[in-house]
Amino acid sequence: QVQLVESGGGLVQPGESLRLSCAAPGFTFSRYIASWYRQRPGKEREFIAAMSVAALDTNYADAVKGRFTISRDDDKNTVYLQMNSLRVEDTAVYYCKAARGTNTYWGQGIQVTVSS
């Protein structure tokens, strides 16, 4: 069973930036569609961003468009989420997902807290 691992979360002030990473030892992320989701306190898990195989296409939720950027380094089998101009309402547990056909793998989630 593949277990993706997120890193890079933490506590920041409004307006600051964070970069999340997602990887798994021995997992060939390049073959999968990569996505980021988040779950805010008291809310359902929601889609944030996705990138196709070979980075041919990206898609973002309206709430993060223009502030967040998804990218992938297939040589490192790692997917990133650059988060700029963070807001208090971006506080959430962030999850990465890898999907290919009927195979879907999730990370365990990482906390991002935006607070002054």
KAUR-V574250 format. One record per backbone hydrogen bond with DSSP energy under -0.5 kcal/mol. NH is the residue of the N-H (numbers start at 1). CO is the residue of the C=O. Records with the same first field share a line. If there is no record, write none. Layout:
# KAUR-V574250
NH=CO  CO
This chain:
# KAUR-V574250
4=2  106
5=23
7=21
10=111
12=10  113
15=86
16=13
18=83
20=81
21=7
22=79
23=5
24=77
27=24
28=26
29=27
31=28
32=29
33=99
34=51
35=97
36=49
37=95
38=46
39=93
40=44
43=40
46=38
48=36
49=36
50=59
51=34
52=57
55=52
56=53
59=50
61=48
64=61
65=61
67=64
68=64
69=82
71=80
73=78
74=72
76=73
77=73
78=73
79=22
80=71
81=20
82=69
83=18  81
84=67  82
85=15
86=16
90=87
91=88
92=112
93=39
94=92  110
95=37
97=35
98=105
99=33
100=103
103=100
104=102
105=98
107=96
108=4
110=94
112=92
113=10
115=12  113
